[in-house]
Amino acid sequence: MRSPASDFDANALVIEFWRLMATNDFHAVGAVLAQEFTLEWPQSGELIRGARNFALLNAEYPAHGPWRFTINQIVAQGETVVSYQPEVPLTRK
C-alpha cells in the first residue's frame, strides 16, 4: 500500500497553481498552498505569509484588467518543480 506522501505529484500541483492563478480568483489558489505557505521576494525584502495574504496581495495589486500568465516551461523532478514565466509587465493586459 502506498502512503499519501508517495501519491504527491508536485508537477500536477504547480500546473494546478497556474491554472487557478489564470482564473484571477486568487483566494481559490489557497486550495493548493500549504498551510504554512510563505512567499519571499529577496530583491525587495518582502515576506508574504499565508494563503489569505497571498490572495489579498494579488487581488489588490494596482494594475488594470485581469492577470494573464504565460508559462514557458515547467521542469519537475520528484518533489522539486520550477516554472518559468517571462518578466511580467507592471500593468495587466
C-alpha positions in Angstrom: 0.0 0.0 0.0 1.3 3.5 -0.9 1.4 6.2 1.7 -0.3 9.5 1.0 3.1 11.2 0.6 4.1 8.8 -2.2 0.9 9.9 -4.1 2.1 13.5 -4.1 2.6 14.9 -7.6 4.5 18.2 -7.4 4.3 18.8 -11.1 0.5 18.5 -11.1 0.3 20.8 -8.1 2.3 23.5 -9.9 0.1 23.1 -13.0 -3.0 23.5 -10.9 -1.5 26.5 -9.2 -1.0 28.3 -12.5 -4.5 27.2 -13.7 -6.0 28.7 -10.6 -3.9 31.9 -10.9 -5.2 32.3 -14.5 -8.8 32.4 -13.2 -7.8 35.6 -11.2 -9.7 34.1 -8.3 -6.7 34.4 -6.1 -8.5 33.2 -3.0 -9.1 29.9 -4.8 -5.3 29.5 -5.2 -5.2 28.9 -1.4 -6.5 25.4 -2.2 -3.1 24.3 -3.4 -1.0 26.3 -1.0 0.4 24.7 2.2 -1.0 25.9 5.5 2.5 27.4 6.3 2.9 29.0 2.8 5.4 31.8 2.7 6.4 33.8 -0.3 9.8 35.6 -0.2 10.8 38.3 -2.6 14.5 38.7 -1.8 15.1 41.6 -4.1 12.7 43.8 -2.1 12.9 42.0 1.3 9.1 41.4 1.3 7.8 38.3 3.1 4.1 37.3 2.5 2.8 34.7 4.9 -0.3 32.7 4.4 -2.7 32.0 1.5 -5.0 34.8 2.5 -2.3 37.4 2.4 -1.1 36.0 -0.9 -4.6 36.3 -2.3 -5.0 39.9 -1.0 -1.7 40.9 -2.4 -2.6 39.8 -5.9 -6.3 40.9 -5.8 -5.4 44.4 -4.6 -2.3 44.9 -6.8 -2.8 48.3 -8.5 -3.0 47.2 -12.1 -5.7 47.3 -14.8 -7.5 44.3 -16.1 -7.1 40.6 -15.3 -3.7 39.0 -14.7 -2.5 36.9 -17.6 0.2 34.3 -17.3 2.5 32.7 -19.9 4.4 29.7 -18.5 7.2 28.9 -20.9 8.5 25.8 -19.1 7.9 23.5 -16.2 10.7 21.3 -15.0 9.9 18.6 -12.4 12.0 16.0 -10.6 10.5 14.3 -7.6 9.1 16.9 -5.2 11.0 19.8 -6.9 9.3 21.8 -9.6 10.4 25.0 -11.3 8.1 27.0 -13.6 9.5 29.7 -15.8 7.5 32.7 -16.6 9.0 35.6 -18.5 9.1 39.0 -16.8 5.6 40.3 -16.1 4.9 43.9 -17.0 3.5 46.2 -14.3 0.1 46.5 -16.0 -2.3 43.8 -16.6 -3.2 43.0 -20.2 
